[in-house]
Structures are given as C-alpha cells and as structure tokens.
C-alpha cells in the first residue's frame, strides 16, 4: 500500500514513517521544507492549494498529521491550516481515488472551546462528510516521548533542578499517550479499514501535573517535593506570568498557557481503539519518562 503522510517531518511523523516502511508500506512524505532521506517526498504547504495539486496521485491511503501544533496561534492560522488545508487535501484525495483517510485530530475537541479545538472539530466534520470509502478520526491525548517539545519538556527541565518545586497536588487531570503507541495505532488502522470511526487514544490512565512531576523527579534521581501550593493561587500566578510576558516580550513558563494543564482537566476513558485493534499500550508513563531522561542524560543535561 502507498501511504501519503502529511506533517512527515513533525514529532509524530518522524516516528510514523519508519514504522509504516517496516510494515511493508511505501510512504510518500509531505511537508513544507526539504524532506528527510526518503524516496518519495513532496514539498507542499497546506495554506497554498496549488502546492497540493496531484499530491495524492497513486496513493491508497492518507494519514493527515499536519496542523498547527500550538494553541497560542491566532484563530486565522488554525482556520488556514487545519480547516482550509484539510478541505484542499480531501479534494485531492477524492480526485486521486484514495480509499482510506485517517485524520489525526486531538482529544481537545472533547474538552476545550478555543480556536485550536474548534478548527479540529471543523476538520473532523469535513472528513466525516468527504465520501471516501474508509475514514477514521483519531483523537490522541497529549503525546509525549523522546524528542518532544512543549509544556512537558519544560516540566522535565524544571524537575531536573536541584530544588523541588511546590507543584499543586490534586486538581485537574490529563490523559497522555506515548508517541510509539500512537504510531502503532495509526499503522494498525490501515489494515483495520474502519468506516466512519472516531477513536480517542490514551494509555488508559489519567494524571495530575503533580503525578507527572513526581515521576520526572524520580527518573532524574532528585528528591521528591515535600510541599504543594494550594490550587487556589494558580489563576493569580497565571495572570502575573501573562503580565511579565507582556512587559518583557518573552514568554513566561508560568503564564496562562503554561499553567493550563494545572487548571483544566482533559481526559478520556475510551479504550475502544485498543479493543477493536486487539492491542494494548506498550508504554507506561513511568517507563516513557525514564526513556526520555536516558536519551538526554541525567542531572545537568538540560543546560
């Protein structure tokens, strides 16, 4: 099977392409810049429809990973990339006779009302209505693993400091999924050939930020924090961080976005994808964090 992968140079795509090739598929990667070392690469931009012309030709399936990764982006950017770009890609897939389309959305469509989540909902609606023989919508929880960026990487950096931080205990909970487990699901879905399926993908557990922080402290060999701030102070801290960012022009790690995981839950107990595919997650959060720490070294590796 020839599989088109958008967002092929991203965090998930970089692991998905070799997994697809190992499963015997031919892969066509698509991205905005020069491609990795692979036989079939197309340089294209979801915001430039002409660049996508013919991109799906001779492909049997599409796994659509590309999108705006950061929730801080302007609403018009989410609309241009996730909504208009997906619309163009679907048209190309129909014209090329693609049989399967897998749209990688986000768990945030179930628990958020921001521009990011809204654009993902609109993308999902277009995929459901596209008329292709087999479509699947995959909603990953927060994806982590070696090479990740974002809030979890910042938390890991803070966990490696000599002094423990009084991260609040309890409160908001988050579901997570290891990148390699998500990749296994995406590869397996090609053989499953689901019709109009919507799957939320998690490792089956949920965590507070304090749970995650404590696992990180243990993984880097630091002593556990003995104290915790009350959750009631978080909104004030976030407002202060936002003000610091406006005054300095540099993002503060404890601004509203950085503290959002502490203040709003986003979880799912949906295990249908594992049941339908006859699989189970390979990675626990503890083992995944240990591998991340090992890949970067122990104390002092973050400088």
JOFEN-V554717 format. One record per pair of residues at least 6 apart in sequence whose ideal C-beta (glycine too) atoms are under 8 Angstrom apart, sorted by the first residue. I is the first residue (numbers start at 1). J is the second residue. Records with the same first field share a line. If there is no record, write none. Layout:
I->J + J
This chain:
1->24 + 25 + 26 + 60 + 61 + 190
2->25 + 26 + 27 + 28 + 58 + 59 + 60 + 61
3->20 + 25 + 26 + 27 + 28 + 59 + 60 + 61 + 62 + 63 + 190
4->27 + 28 + 30 + 55 + 56 + 59 + 61 + 62 + 63 + 98
5->13 + 16 + 17 + 20 + 27 + 28 + 29 + 30 + 62 + 63 + 65
6->13 + 30 + 31 + 46 + 62 + 63 + 64 + 65 + 66 + 89
7->13 + 30 + 31 + 64 + 65 + 66 + 67
8->14 + 16 + 17 + 27 + 29 + 30 + 31 + 35 + 36 + 41 + 65
9->29 + 31 + 33 + 35 + 36
10->31 + 65 + 66 + 69
11->143 + 145 + 147 + 148 + 149 + 179
12->65 + 104 + 143 + 179 + 182 + 183
13->29 + 31 + 65
14->36 + 147
15->145 + 179 + 180 + 183
16->63 + 65 + 183 + 186 + 187
17->27 + 29 + 36 + 38
19->183 + 184 + 186 + 187
20->27 + 187
21->27
23->187 + 190
25->190
26->39 + 40
27->38 + 40
28->40 + 41 + 42 + 55 + 59
29->35 + 36 + 38 + 40 + 41 + 42
30->41 + 42 + 43 + 44 + 55 + 66
31->41 + 43 + 44 + 66
32->43 + 44 + 45
33->43
34->43
35->41 + 42 + 43
42->55
43->51
44->51 + 52 + 55
45->51
46->52 + 66 + 80 + 81 + 84 + 85 + 86 + 88 + 89
47->80 + 81 + 84 + 85
49->88
52->88 + 89 + 92
53->92
54->92 + 96
55->89 + 92
56->62 + 89 + 92 + 93 + 95 + 96 + 98
57->96
58->96
59->93 + 96 + 98
60->98 + 99 + 100
61->98 + 99 + 100 + 101 + 102 + 190
62->89 + 93 + 98 + 100 + 101 + 102
63->102 + 104 + 186
64->86 + 89 + 101 + 102 + 103 + 104
65->104
66->81 + 85
67->81 + 82 + 85 + 104 + 119 + 120 + 123
68->77 + 78 + 81 + 82 + 116 + 119
69->150
70->116
71->108 + 114 + 115 + 116 + 257
72->257
73->115 + 116
74->115
75->115 + 118 + 119
78->115 + 116 + 118 + 119
79->115 + 119
81->119
82->119 + 120 + 122 + 123
83->119 + 122 + 123 + 126
86->103 + 123 + 126 + 127
87->126
90->101 + 126 + 127 + 130 + 132
93->101 + 130 + 132
94->130 + 131 + 132
98->132
99->132 + 133 + 134
100->132 + 133 + 134 + 135 + 136 + 190 + 193
101->127 + 130 + 132 + 134 + 135 + 136
102->135 + 136 + 137 + 138 + 186 + 189 + 190
103->123 + 124 + 127 + 135 + 136 + 137 + 138
104->138 + 140 + 186
105->120 + 123 + 124 + 137 + 138 + 139
106->116 + 117 + 120 + 139 + 140
107->139 + 140 + 141 + 142 + 175 + 200 + 202 + 266 + 268
108->114 + 116 + 117 + 120 + 266
109->117 + 120 + 121 + 124 + 139
110->139 + 200 + 266 + 268
111->117 + 264 + 265 + 266 + 267
112->264 + 266
124->137 + 198
127->135 + 137
128->135 + 137 + 196
133->195
134->193 + 194 + 195
135->194 + 195 + 196 + 197
136->189 + 192 + 194 + 197 + 198 + 199
137->197 + 198 + 199
138->182 + 185 + 186 + 189 + 199 + 201 + 273
139->198 + 199 + 200 + 201 + 268
140->177 + 182 + 200 + 201 + 202
141->174 + 175 + 176 + 177 + 200 + 201 + 202 + 203 + 266 + 267 + 268
142->152 + 174 + 175 + 176 + 177 + 266
143->176 + 177 + 178 + 179 + 182
144->152 + 176 + 177 + 178 + 179 + 288 + 289 + 292
145->178 + 179 + 180 + 288 + 291 + 292
146->179 + 291 + 292 + 295
147->295
148->179 + 292
151->257 + 258 + 261
152->212
154->253 + 258
155->209 + 212 + 213 + 216
156->216 + 220 + 289 + 292 + 293 + 302
157->302
158->165 + 213 + 253
159->213 + 216 + 217 + 219 + 220 + 222
160->216 + 220 + 222 + 298 + 299 + 300 + 301 + 302
161->222
162->222
164->217 + 222 + 223 + 224 + 225 + 226
165->213 + 225
166->225 + 227 + 228 + 229
167->209 + 210 + 213 + 225 + 228 + 229 + 262
168->209 + 210 + 228 + 229 + 230 + 231 + 234 + 262
169->208 + 210 + 228
170->208 + 210 + 231
171->208 + 209 + 231 + 262 + 263
172->208 + 209 + 261 + 262 + 263 + 264 + 265 + 266
173->206 + 207 + 208 + 265 + 267
174->206 + 207 + 208 + 209 + 212 + 261 + 265 + 266 + 267
175->202 + 203 + 205 + 206 + 207 + 266 + 267 + 268
176->202 + 203 + 205 + 207 + 285
177->201 + 202 + 203 + 281
178->203 + 281 + 282 + 283 + 288
180->282 + 283
181->201 + 203 + 281 + 282 + 283
182->201
184->279 + 282
185->199 + 201 + 273 + 277 + 279
188->277 + 279
189->277
192->276 + 277
194->276
197->276
199->270 + 272 + 273 + 276
200->268 + 270 + 273
201->273
202->267 + 268 + 270
203->281 + 283 + 284 + 285
204->269 + 271 + 274 + 281
205->285
206->265 + 267
207->285
209->261 + 262
210->228
212->285 + 289
213->225
214->224 + 225
215->285 + 286 + 289
216->289 + 293
217->223 + 224 + 225
218->224 + 286
219->286 + 289 + 290 + 292 + 293
220->293 + 298 + 299
221->298 + 299
222->299
231->262 + 263
234->259 + 262 + 263
235->263
237->254 + 259
238->254 + 255 + 256 + 258 + 259 + 263
239->256
240->254
241->252 + 253 + 254 + 255 + 256 + 258 + 259
242->252 + 255 + 256
244->252 + 255
245->251 + 252 + 255
251->258
252->258
274->280 + 281
296->302
